[in-house]
Amino acid sequence: MQTSLRIKVGIFSLSMLSMATLLMSPVLGAIVGAFPDNGISQIQMILSVANLTGIVAAFAVGRIALSISKRTIALIGAAATCIFGIIPYFFHSHLSILIISSGLIGVGVGFITNVIPGLIADYFPVEERQGAMGKQVSFVSIGTMFLMFISGNLGTSVWYQSYLTYLFAGVVFVIAWLCLPKASNEEKKEQHEKHSIRESINKRVLVVALMGFCFMVVNNAFNNNISLLISENNLGGSDISGMVTMLAQLGGLITGLCVGKISKMVKSHMVAFAFVIEGVSLLVLAVAGNLPLAIIGSFLSGSGQALFFSQAPFLITILVHPMLIPMGMAVLSTANSIGGFLSPAIINLINQTVIGSTASGAMLVGGVISFIVAAGAVVSNFQKKSMNSLEQKKV
């Protein structure tokens, strides 16, 4: 069965909104200037509050998906992202309005990101699914770069004009509405079947969530320290840091498009391979005494991220019933968020205890953790056993 181009357009267009909660980051400095009586930490809540509301949305989607179609949930998410994203363009005199709007945008984006793996599972056969997950990650990168560019340019003259970028969510709503099929009779029948939420929190799902936690710990060692590393090694200023970080997005985009081919070579060790690539990236950065090495390390970090975030959702789609995929994704998303939040504390504690408070040391710690998790994934043969469980379900 070949998935139609129309369905692919619908799903991948939704993927472009996956990082829509970060669209105000290019004008955050201007927002600080617009609200001089508020502290920086309060301003930063415009970006951070969506992490909390996104977790709430993830579990809400898990429940709602038992009653209404995934297509409807995705459309609600796109509409909410557009509506709540536009509100601050008209009402921007109070910081509380911006923060509340960001929180509601987080709900809309959470609806989208947690239902996309379910849509891919519905419309892509298993043999195409890994490649589709990789392409989905690539469209996340494309959407992030495109929308960040638009937001930055719109906010050049007046900061709140950047909120007009959320009109793109309205375009995505129309595309998804036209391209995604309405719920089939089979899906409607499944919605009336009783499913226990516990089915979506089985042991293998919890292992995937644990790996998600670990990956975010090591991946954020890169995100939190790349600028410090470049400054520490006298490789350049903020412009160089921005360029090197952007190359991570490029690495993710290119790797995402190649996931299908990579999976045929690596087979049932894709998760372990993702940790290996991330580990190599961080070790390269740990010894990066020049800009070319920093560029290579950054590119590989993006590649590792694309590999993991295509494989973890793929595993969720084969470990739980199709109707429970959003709830399984909620478990993974929560573990990812906790890992990302705790990453600085974990990495810095080990770094200060063993090496010292340097950005290079943080990269080295993250690299070592990556290889330890990769070794555990290989020894346990977790992904192969998970794939075998899918084959047993078919028999």
PAMI-718548 format. One record per residue: residue in three letters; x, y, z of N, C-alpha, C in turn. Coordinates in steps of 0.2 Angstrom, whole numbers, padded with zeros to 4 digits, always signed. Layout:
N
ALAXYZXYZXYZ...
// end
This chain:
395
MET+0004-0006+0000+0000+0000+0000+0004+0006+0000GLN+0004+0011-0005+0007+0017-0005+0003+0023-0003THR+0006+0026+0002+0002+0032+0005+0002+0038+0000SER-0004+0040-0001-0005+0045-0007-0002+0052-0005LEU+0000+0056-0010+0004+0062-0009-0001+0067-0005ARG-0007+0067-0006-0012+0071-0003-0011+0070+0004ILE-0011+0064+0007-0011+0063+0014-0004+0065+0017LYS+0001+0064+0013+0008+0066+0015+0008+0073+0016VAL+0006+0077+0011+0006+0084+0011+0002+0087+0018GLY-0004+0083+0019-0007+0085+0025-0003+0084+0032ILE+0000+0078+0032+0003+0077+0038+0010+0081+0039PHE+0013+0082+0034+0020+0085+0034+0019+0093+0035SER+0013+0095+0032+0012+0102+0033+0010+0104+0041LEU+0007+0099+0044+0006+0100+0051+0012+0099+0055SER+0017+0095+0053+0024+0095+0056+0027+0101+0056MET+0026+0106+0051+0030+0112+0051+0028+0117+0057LEU+0022+0115+0061+0020+0119+0066+0023+0116+0073SER+0027+0111+0073+0029+0107+0079+0033+0112+0084MET+0036+0117+0081+0041+0121+0085+0038+0128+0086ALA+0031+0129+0084+0028+0135+0084+0028+0139+0091THR+0029+0135+0096+0030+0139+0103+0036+0143+0103LEU+0041+0142+0099+0047+0146+0099+0047+0152+0095LEU+0042+0154+0091+0042+0159+0086+0044+0166+0089MET+0043+0167+0095+0044+0174+0098+0052+0175+0100SER+0055+0169+0100+0062+0170+0102+0067+0175+0098PRO+0066+0176+0091+0070+0181+0088+0068+0188+0091VAL+0062+0189+0094+0061+0196+0096+0061+0197+0103LEU+0063+0192+0107+0063+0192+0114+0066+0198+0117GLY+0072+0200+0114+0076+0206+0117+0071+0212+0116ALA+0068+0213+0111+0063+0218+0110+0057+0218+0115ILE+0055+0212+0116+0050+0212+0121+0052+0214+0128VAL+0058+0212+0130+0061+0214+0136+0061+0222+0136GLY+0063+0225+0131+0063+0233+0130+0056+0236+0131ALA+0051+0232+0129+0044+0234+0129+0041+0234+0136PHE+0044+0229+0140+0041+0229+0147+0047+0229+0152PRO+0050+0236+0153+0055+0237+0157+0054+0235+0164ASP+0048+0236+0166+0046+0234+0173+0046+0227+0175ASN+0046+0223+0170+0046+0216+0172+0053+0212+0171GLY+0055+0207+0175+0061+0204+0175+0062+0200+0169ILE+0068+0198+0167+0069+0194+0161+0066+0187+0162SER+0066+0184+0168+0063+0178+0169+0056+0178+0168GLN+0052+0183+0169+0045+0184+0168+0044+0184+0160ILE+0049+0188+0157+0048+0188+0149+0049+0181+0146GLN+0054+0178+0149+0056+0171+0146+0050+0166+0147MET+0045+0167+0151+0040+0163+0152+0035+0163+0146ILE+0036+0168+0141+0033+0168+0135+0035+0162+0131LEU+0041+0159+0132+0043+0153+0128+0043+0147+0133SER+0044+0148+0139+0044+0142+0143+0037+0139+0146VAL+0032+0143+0146+0026+0141+0148+0023+0136+0144ALA+0024+0136+0138+0022+0131+0133+0024+0124+0134ASN+0030+0123+0138+0032+0117+0139+0027+0113+0144LEU+0025+0117+0149+0020+0115+0154+0013+0113+0151THR+0011+0118+0147+0004+0117+0144+0004+0111+0139GLY+0010+0111+0136+0011+0105+0131+0010+0098+0134ILE+0013+0098+0140+0012+0091+0144+0005+0090+0145VAL+0001+0095+0148-0006+0094+0149-0010+0092+0143ALA-0008+0096+0137-0011+0094+0131-0010+0087+0129ALA-0004+0085+0130-0002+0078+0128-0007+0073+0131PHE-0008+0073+0137-0012+0068+0141-0020+0070+0139ALA-0021+0076+0138-0028+0077+0136-0030+0074+0129VAL-0025+0074+0124-0025+0071+0118-0026+0064+0118GLY-0022+0061+0123-0023+0053+0124-0030+0051+0126ARG-0033+0055+0130-0040+0054+0132-0045+0056+0126ILE-0044+0061+0123-0049+0064+0118-0049+0059+0112ALA-0043+0056+0110-0042+0052+0104-0046+0046+0105LEU-0049+0044+0111-0053+0038+0111-0060+0040+0109SER-0062+0046+0108-0069+0049+0107-0069+0052+0100ILE-0064+0056+0098-0065+0059+0091-0059+0057+0087SER-0059+0059+0080-0054+0056+0076-0047+0060+0077LYS-0042+0057+0075-0035+0061+0075-0035+0067+0070ARG-0039+0066+0065-0039+0072+0060-0042+0078+0063THR-0048+0077+0067-0051+0082+0070-0047+0085+0076ILE-0043+0081+0079-0039+0084+0085-0033+0088+0081ALA-0030+0086+0076-0025+0090+0072-0028+0096+0070LEU-0034+0096+0067-0037+0103+0065-0038+0107+0071ILE-0041+0105+0076-0042+0109+0082-0035+0112+0084GLY-0030+0108+0084-0023+0111+0086-0021+0116+0082ALA-0022+0115+0075-0019+0120+0070-0024+0127+0071ALA-0030+0126+0072-0035+0132+0073-0033+0136+0079ALA-0032+0132+0085-0030+0135+0091-0023+0139+0091THR-0018+0136+0087-0012+0139+0086-0012+0146+0083CYS-0017+0146+0077-0018+0152+0073-0021+0157+0078ILE-0027+0155+0081-0031+0160+0084-0027+0163+0090PHE-0024+0159+0095-0021+0161+0100-0014+0165+0099GLY-0011+0163+0093-0005+0166+0091-0007+0173+0088ILE-0012+0174+0085-0014+0181+0083-0016+0186+0088ILE-0019+0183+0093-0022+0188+0098-0017+0193+0101PRO-0011+0191+0102-0006+0196+0105-0004+0202+0100TYR-0006+0201+0093-0005+0206+0088-0009+0212+0090PHE-0015+0210+0092-0020+0215+0093-0020+0218+0101PHE-0018+0213+0105-0018+0215+0112-0012+0213+0115HIS-0007+0218+0116+0000+0217+0118+0002+0222+0123SER-0003+0225+0127+0000+0230+0131+0001+0227+0138HIS-0001+0221+0139+0001+0218+0146+0004+0211+0145LEU+0010+0210+0148+0014+0204+0148+0010+0198+0149SER+0005+0198+0154+0001+0193+0155-0003+0190+0149ILE-0005+0194+0145-0009+0192+0139-0004+0188+0134LEU+0002+0190+0134+0007+0187+0130+0008+0180+0133ILE+0009+0179+0139+0011+0173+0143+0005+0168+0142ILE-0001+0171+0143-0007+0166+0143-0008+0164+0136SER-0007+0168+0131-0008+0166+0124-0003+0161+0122SER+0004+0162+0125+0009+0157+0123+0007+0150+0126GLY+0004+0150+0132+0002+0144+0135-0004+0140+0131LEU-0008+0144+0128-0014+0141+0124-0011+0139+0118ILE-0006+0143+0115-0002+0140+0109+0001+0133+0110GLY+0004+0133+0116+0007+0126+0118+0002+0121+0118VAL-0004+0122+0120-0010+0117+0120-0011+0115+0113GLY-0012+0120+0108-0013+0119+0101-0007+0115+0098VAL-0001+0117+0099+0004+0113+0097+0005+0106+0100GLY+0003+0105+0106+0003+0099+0109-0002+0094+0106PHE-0008+0097+0104-0013+0093+0101-0010+0090+0094ILE-0006+0094+0091-0003+0092+0084+0002+0087+0085THR+0007+0089+0089+0013+0085+0089+0012+0078+0092ASN+0007+0077+0096+0005+0071+0099+0000+0066+0095VAL-0003+0069+0090-0007+0066+0086-0004+0064+0079ILE+0002+0067+0077+0005+0066+0071+0008+0059+0070PRO+0011+0056+0076+0013+0049+0075+0007+0044+0074GLY+0001+0046+0077-0005+0042+0076-0007+0042+0069LEU-0007+0048+0066-0009+0049+0059-0004+0045+0054ILE+0002+0045+0056+0007+0041+0052+0006+0034+0052ALA+0005+0032+0058+0003+0025+0059-0003+0023+0055ASP-0008+0027+0055-0014+0026+0052-0013+0025+0044TYR-0009+0029+0041-0009+0030+0034-0003+0027+0031PHE+0002+0025+0035+0009+0023+0032+0009+0015+0034PRO+0010+0011+0030+0012+0004+0032+0018+0004+0036VAL+0019-0002+0040+0025-0002+0044+0032-0001+0041GLU+0032-0004+0034+0038-0004+0031+0040+0003+0028GLU+0035+0007+0028+0036+0014+0026+0037+0019+0032ARG+0035+0017+0038+0034+0021+0043+0040+0024+0046GLN+0046+0021+0046+0052+0024+0049+0054+0029+0044GLY+0054+0028+0037+0055+0034+0033+0051+0040+0034ALA+0044+0038+0035+0040+0044+0036+0041+0048+0042MET+0043+0044+0047+0045+0048+0053+0051+0052+0052GLY+0056+0050+0048+0062+0054+0047+0060+0060+0043LYS+0056+0059+0038+0053+0065+0034+0050+0070+0038GLN+0046+0067+0043+0042+0072+0047+0047+0076+0051VAL+0052+0073+0054+0057+0077+0058+0060+0082+0053SER+0061+0080+0047+0064+0085+0042+0060+0091+0041PHE+0053+0090+0041+0048+0095+0040+0048+0100+0046VAL+0049+0097+0052+0049+0101+0058+0055+0106+0057SER+0061+0103+0055+0067+0108+0054+0065+0113+0049ILE+0062+0111+0043+0060+0116+0038+0056+0121+0041GLY+0051+0119+0044+0046+0124+0047+0049+0128+0052THR+0053+0126+0056+0056+0130+0061+0061+0135+0058MET+0065+0133+0053+0069+0138+0050+0065+0143+0046PHE+0060+0141+0043+0056+0146+0039+0052+0151+0043LEU+0049+0148+0048+0045+0152+0053+0049+0157+0057MET+0055+0155+0059+0059+0159+0063+0062+0165+0059PHE+0063+0163+0052+0065+0169+0048+0060+0174+0047ILE+0054+0171+0046+0048+0176+0045+0047+0180+0051SER+0047+0177+0057+0046+0180+0063+0051+0186+0064GLY+0057+0184+0063+0063+0189+0064+0062+0195+0060ASN+0060+0194+0053+0059+0199+0049+0053+0204+0050LEU+0047+0200+0052+0041+0204+0053+0042+0208+0060GLY+0046+0206+0064+0048+0210+0071+0053+0215+0070THR+0056+0216+0064+0061+0221+0064+0059+0228+0066SER+0053+0230+0063+0051+0237+0064+0047+0237+0071VAL+0042+0233+0072+0038+0233+0078+0038+0226+0080TRP+0040+0224+0087+0041+0217+0089+0034+0213+0089TYR+0028+0216+0090+0022+0212+0090+0020+0210+0083GLN+0023+0213+0078+0021+0211+0071+0023+0203+0070SER+0028+0201+0074+0030+0194+0073+0025+0189+0075TYR+0020+0191+0078+0014+0187+0080+0010+0185+0073LEU+0011+0190+0068+0007+0188+0062+0010+0182+0059THR+0016+0179+0061+0018+0173+0058+0014+0167+0060TYR+0010+0168+0065+0005+0163+0067-0001+0162+0062LEU-0001+0167+0057-0006+0166+0052-0005+0160+0047PHE+0002+0158+0047+0004+0152+0044+0000+0146+0046ALA-0002+0146+0053-0006+0140+0056-0012+0140+0053GLY-0015+0145+0051-0022+0145+0047-0021+0142+0040VAL-0016+0143+0037-0014+0140+0030-0014+0133+0031VAL-0010+0131+0036-0009+0123+0038-0016+0120+0039PHE-0020+0124+0043-0027+0121+0044-0031+0120+0038VAL-0031+0124+0033-0034+0123+0027-0031+0117+0023ILE-0024+0117+0023-0021+0111+0019-0023+0105+0022ALA-0023+0104+0029-0024+0098+0033-0032+0096+0032TRP-0036+0101+0032-0043+0100+0031-0045+0097+0024LEU-0041+0099+0019-0042+0097+0012-0039+0090+0011CYS-0033+0089+0014-0029+0083+0012-0030+0077+0017LEU-0032+0078+0023-0032+0072+0027-0040+0069+0027PRO-0040+0063+0025-0047+0060+0025-0051+0060+0031LYS-0057+0060+0031-0061+0060+0037-0061+0053+0040ALA-0063+0052+0046-0062+0046+0049-0066+0040+0045SER-0062+0035+0045-0065+0029+0041-0070+0025+0046ASN-0074+0021+0043-0079+0017+0047-0075+0013+0052GLU-0069+0010+0050-0065+0006+0054-0063+0010+0060GLU-0060+0016+0059-0058+0021+0065-0064+0022+0069LYS-0070+0024+0066-0076+0025+0070-0078+0019+0075LYS-0077+0013+0072-0079+0007+0076-0074+0006+0081GLU-0067+0008+0080-0062+0007+0085-0063+0012+0091GLN-0066+0018+0090-0067+0023+0095-0073+0021+0100HIS-0077+0016+0097-0082+0013+0102-0080+0007+0106GLU-0074+0005+0104-0071-0001+0108-0068+0002+0114LYS-0068-0002+0119-0065+0000+0126-0058-0002+0126HIS-0054+0003+0128-0047+0002+0128-0044+0005+0135SER-0040+0001+0139-0038+0003+0145-0032+0008+0144ILE-0032+0013+0147-0026+0018+0147-0019+0014+0149ARG-0020+0009+0153-0014+0005+0155-0011+0002+0150GLU-0015+0000+0144-0012-0003+0138-0006+0002+0135SER-0007+0008+0136-0002+0013+0133+0004+0014+0137ILE+0004+0011+0143+0009+0013+0148+0012+0006+0150ASN+0014+0002+0145+0017-0005+0146+0024-0004+0147LYS+0027-0010+0149+0035-0009+0151+0039-0007+0145ARG+0037-0009+0139+0042-0006+0133+0041+0001+0132VAL+0035+0004+0133+0033+0011+0132+0037+0015+0137LEU+0038+0012+0143+0041+0015+0149+0049+0015+0147VAL+0051+0010+0144+0058+0010+0142+0060+0015+0137VAL+0055+0016+0132+0056+0021+0127+0056+0028+0130ALA+0052+0029+0135+0051+0035+0138+0058+0036+0142LEU+0061+0031+0145+0067+0032+0149+0073+0034+0144MET+0073+0031+0138+0078+0033+0133+0077+0040+0131GLY+0070+0042+0130+0069+0049+0128+0071+0054+0134PHE+0071+0052+0140+0073+0056+0146+0081+0057+0145CYS+0084+0051+0144+0091+0051+0143+0094+0055+0137PHE+0090+0054+0131+0092+0058+0125+0092+0065+0126MET+0086+0068+0130+0086+0075+0131+0091+0077+0136VAL+0093+0073+0140+0098+0075+0145+0105+0077+0141VAL+0107+0072+0136+0113+0073+0133+0112+0078+0127ASN+0106+0078+0124+0105+0083+0118+0105+0090+0121ASN+0103+0091+0127+0103+0098+0130+0110+0100+0132ALA+0114+0095+0133+0121+0097+0134+0124+0101+0129PHE+0122+0099+0123+0124+0103+0117+0120+0109+0117ASN+0113+0109+0117+0109+0116+0117+0112+0121+0122ASN+0113+0119+0128+0114+0123+0133+0122+0126+0133ASN+0126+0122+0130+0133+0124+0130+0137+0126+0124ILE+0133+0125+0118+0137+0127+0112+0139+0134+0112SER+0135+0139+0114+0137+0146+0113+0143+0147+0118LEU+0143+0144+0124+0148+0144+0129+0155+0141+0127LEU+0154+0136+0123+0160+0132+0120+0163+0137+0115ILE+0160+0140+0111+0163+0144+0106+0166+0150+0109SER+0163+0153+0114+0166+0158+0118+0172+0156+0122GLU+0171+0150+0125+0177+0147+0129+0183+0146+0125ASN+0182+0144+0119+0188+0142+0114+0190+0148+0110ASN+0187+0154+0111+0188+0159+0107+0187+0158+0099LEU+0182+0155+0098+0180+0153+0090+0176+0158+0087GLY+0173+0163+0091+0169+0168+0088+0164+0171+0093GLY+0160+0175+0090+0155+0178+0094+0148+0175+0093SER+0143+0179+0095+0136+0177+0094+0134+0175+0087ASP+0137+0179+0082+0135+0177+0075+0138+0170+0073ILE+0144+0168+0076+0146+0162+0074+0142+0156+0078SER+0140+0158+0084+0136+0153+0088+0130+0152+0084GLY+0126+0157+0082+0120+0156+0078+0121+0152+0072MET+0127+0153+0068+0128+0149+0062+0129+0142+0064VAL+0133+0141+0069+0134+0134+0071+0128+0130+0073THR+0124+0134+0077+0118+0131+0079+0113+0129+0073MET+0113+0134+0069+0109+0133+0063+0111+0127+0059LEU+0117+0125+0059+0120+0119+0055+0117+0113+0059ALA+0116+0113+0065+0112+0107+0068+0106+0106+0065GLN+0102+0111+0064+0095+0111+0061+0096+0108+0054LEU+0101+0110+0050+0103+0107+0043+0105+0100+0044GLY+0109+0098+0049+0110+0091+0050+0104+0087+0051GLY+0099+0089+0055+0093+0086+0056+0089+0085+0050LEU+0089+0090+0046+0085+0090+0040+0087+0085+0035ILE+0094+0085+0034+0096+0080+0029+0096+0073+0031THR+0097+0072+0038+0097+0065+0041+0090+0063+0041GLY+0085+0067+0042+0078+0065+0042+0076+0063+0036LEU+0078+0066+0030+0076+0063+0024+0079+0057+0022CYS+0085+0055+0025+0088+0048+0024+0087+0043+0029VAL+0082+0044+0034+0081+0039+0039+0079+0032+0036GLY+0074+0032+0031+0072+0026+0028+0078+0022+0025LYS+0083+0025+0022+0089+0021+0019+0093+0019+0025ILE+0094+0024+0030+0098+0022+0036+0096+0016+0039SER+0089+0016+0040+0086+0010+0044+0087+0003+0040LYS+0088+0004+0034+0089-0003+0030+0096-0005+0031MET+0101-0001+0033+0107-0003+0034+0108-0005+0042VAL+0106+0000+0046+0107-0001+0053+0101-0006+0056LYS+0096-0007+0053+0090-0012+0055+0088-0010+0062SER+0088-0015+0066+0085-0015+0073+0089-0012+0078HIS+0094-0007+0076+0098-0004+0081+0098+0004+0080MET+0093+0006+0077+0092+0013+0075+0093+0018+0082VAL+0089+0016+0087+0090+0020+0093+0097+0020+0096ALA+0100+0014+0096+0107+0014+0098+0111+0018+0094PHE+0110+0018+0087+0114+0022+0082+0113+0029+0083ALA+0107+0031+0085+0106+0038+0087+0110+0041+0093PHE+0110+0037+0098+0114+0038+0104+0122+0038+0102VAL+0124+0034+0097+0131+0034+0095+0133+0040+0092ILE+0128+0042+0087+0130+0048+0083+0130+0054+0088GLU+0125+0055+0092+0125+0060+0097+0131+0060+0101GLY+0134+0054+0103+0140+0053+0107+0146+0056+0104VAL+0146+0054+0097+0152+0056+0093+0152+0064+0093SER+0146+0066+0091+0145+0074+0091+0148+0077+0097LEU+0146+0075+0103+0148+0078+0109+0155+0077+0110LEU+0158+0072+0109+0165+0071+0110+0169+0075+0105VAL+0167+0076+0099+0170+0080+0094+0170+0087+0097LEU+0164+0089+0099+0164+0096+0102+0168+0097+0108ALA+0169+0092+0112+0173+0092+0118+0180+0094+0117VAL+0183+0092+0111+0190+0093+0109+0190+0098+0103ALA+0185+0101+0102+0185+0106+0096+0189+0112+0098GLY+0195+0113+0095+0199+0118+0096+0199+0123+0090ASN+0195+0121+0085+0194+0126+0080+0187+0125+0077LEU+0185+0130+0073+0178+0131+0070+0176+0125+0066PRO+0180+0122+0061+0178+0117+0057+0176+0111+0062LEU+0179+0109+0067+0177+0104+0072+0170+0105+0075ALA+0170+0112+0077+0163+0114+0080+0157+0113+0075ILE+0159+0114+0069+0153+0114+0064+0152+0106+0063ILE+0157+0102+0062+0156+0095+0062+0152+0092+0067GLY+0154+0094+0073+0150+0092+0079+0143+0094+0080SER+0142+0100+0078+0135+0103+0078+0131+0099+0073PHE+0133+0098+0067+0130+0095+0061+0128+0088+0064LEU+0132+0084+0067+0131+0077+0069+0126+0077+0075SER+0126+0083+0079+0121+0083+0085+0114+0083+0082GLY+0113+0087+0076+0107+0088+0073+0105+0081+0070SER+0110+0078+0067+0108+0071+0064+0106+0066+0070GLY+0110+0066+0075+0108+0061+0081+0100+0063+0083GLN+0099+0069+0084+0092+0071+0086+0087+0069+0081ALA+0088+0070+0074+0083+0068+0069+0082+0060+0070LEU+0088+0056+0071+0087+0049+0071+0083+0047+0077PHE+0084+0050+0083+0081+0048+0089+0073+0050+0088PHE+0072+0056+0086+0065+0058+0086+0061+0056+0080SER+0064+0052+0076+0060+0048+0071+0059+0041+0074GLN+0064+0038+0078+0063+0031+0080+0059+0031+0086ALA+0060+0035+0091+0056+0034+0097+0048+0034+0096PRO+0046+0039+0092+0038+0039+0090+0037+0033+0086PHE+0041+0031+0082+0040+0025+0078+0039+0019+0083LEU+0043+0018+0088+0042+0012+0092+0036+0013+0096ILE+0034+0019+0098+0027+0020+0101+0022+0017+0097THR+0022+0018+0090+0017+0016+0086+0016+0009+0085ILE+0021+0005+0087+0021-0002+0086+0020-0006+0093LEU+0021-0002+0098+0020-0005+0105+0013-0004+0108VAL+0009+0000+0105+0002+0001+0108-0003+0001+0103HIS-0009+0000+0105-0015+0000+0100-0015+0006+0096PRO-0017+0006+0090-0017+0013+0086-0021+0018+0090MET-0027+0016+0093-0031+0021+0096-0027+0024+0103LEU-0022+0021+0105-0019+0023+0111-0012+0026+0110ILE-0010+0027+0103-0004+0030+0101-0003+0037+0104PRO-0008+0042+0104-0008+0048+0107-0006+0048+0115MET-0009+0043+0118-0007+0042+0125+0000+0040+0126GLY+0002+0035+0122+0009+0033+0122+0014+0039+0121MET+0012+0043+0116+0016+0049+0115+0016+0054+0120ALA+0011+0054+0124+0010+0059+0130+0016+0056+0135VAL+0016+0050+0136+0021+0047+0141+0028+0049+0139LEU+0030+0048+0132+0036+0050+0129+0037+0057+0130SER+0033+0061+0128+0033+0069+0128+0035+0071+0135THR+0032+0068+0140+0033+0070+0147+0040+0068+0149ALA+0042+0062+0147+0049+0060+0149+0054+0065+0146ASN+0053+0067+0139+0057+0071+0136+0058+0078+0139SER+0052+0081+0141+0052+0087+0145+0055+0087+0151ILE+0054+0082+0155+0058+0081+0162+0065+0080+0161GLY+0067+0076+0155+0074+0076+0154+0078+0082+0152GLY+0074+0086+0148+0077+0093+0145+0077+0097+0151PHE+0072+0097+0156+0072+0102+0162+0078+0100+0166LEU+0079+0094+0168+0084+0091+0172+0091+0091+0169SER+0092+0092+0163+0098+0091+0160+0104+0095+0163PRO+0103+0102+0164+0108+0106+0166+0110+0104+0173ALA+0106+0102+0177+0107+0100+0184+0112+0093+0184ILE+0109+0088+0180+0113+0082+0179+0120+0083+0176ILE+0120+0086+0171+0127+0087+0167+0131+0091+0171ASN+0129+0096+0174+0133+0101+0178+0136+0098+0184LEU+0132+0094+0187+0134+0090+0194+0140+0085+0192ILE+0139+0081+0187+0144+0077+0185+0150+0080+0183ASN+0149+0086+0179+0155+0089+0176+0159+0093+0182GLN+0156+0096+0186+0159+0099+0192+0163+0094+0196THR+0160+0088+0197+0162+0083+0202+0169+0080+0199VAL+0168+0078+0192+0173+0074+0189+0178+0078+0185ILE+0176+0083+0181+0180+0087+0177+0182+0094+0179GLY+0176+0098+0180+0177+0105+0181+0171+0109+0177SER+0170+0115+0179+0165+0119+0176+0167+0122+0169THR+0167+0118+0164+0169+0120+0158+0164+0118+0153ALA+0163+0121+0147+0158+0119+0142+0161+0113+0139SER+0167+0112+0138+0170+0106+0135+0169+0100+0139GLY+0169+0101+0146+0168+0096+0151+0161+0093+0150ALA+0156+0098+0150+0149+0096+0149+0148+0092+0143MET+0151+0094+0137+0150+0090+0131+0153+0083+0132LEU+0159+0082+0136+0162+0076+0137+0157+0071+0141VAL+0154+0074+0146+0150+0071+0150+0144+0068+0146GLY+0141+0073+0142+0135+0071+0138+0137+0065+0133GLY+0143+0065+0130+0146+0060+0126+0146+0053+0129VAL+0149+0053+0135+0150+0047+0139+0143+0044+0140ILE+0138+0048+0143+0132+0045+0144+0128+0043+0138SER+0129+0046+0132+0127+0044+0126+0129+0037+0124PHE+0136+0035+0125+0139+0029+0123+0136+0024+0128ILE+0135+0025+0135+0133+0021+0140+0126+0018+0138VAL+0121+0023+0136+0114+0021+0134+0114+0017+0128ALA+0119+0019+0123+0119+0015+0116+0121+0008+0118ALA+0126+0007+0122+0128+0000+0124+0123-0004+0127GLY+0119+0000+0131+0113-0004+0135+0108-0006+0130ALA+0107-0001+0125+0102-0003+0119+0104-0009+0115VAL+0110-0009+0114+0113-0015+0110+0113-0021+0113VAL+0115-0021+0120+0116-0027+0124+0109-0030+0125SER+0104-0026+0127+0097-0028+0128+0093-0030+0122ASN+0096-0028+0116+0092-0029+0110+0085-0027+0110PHE+0084-0021+0113+0077-0019+0114+0073-0018+0108GLN+0076-0014+0103+0072-0012+0097+0070-0019+0093LYS+0075-0023+0093+0073-0030+0089+0068-0033+0092LYS+0068-0034+0099+0063-0037+0103+0056-0034+0102SER+0056-0027+0102+0050-0023+0100+0047-0024+0093MET+0052-0025+0089+0049-0026+0082+0047-0033+0081ASN+0050-0038+0085+0047-0045+0085+0040-0045+0088SER+0039-0041+0093+0032-0041+0096+0027-0039+0091LEU+0029-0034+0086+0024-0033+0081+0023-0038+0077GLU+0028-0042+0075+0027-0048+0070+0022-0053+0074GLN+0023-0054+0080+0019-0059+0084+0012-0057+0084LYS+0011-0050+0084+0004-0048+0084+0000-0049+0077LYS+0004-0049+0072+0002-0050+0065+0000-0058+0064VAL+0003-0062+0068+0002-0069+0067-0005-0071+0070
// end
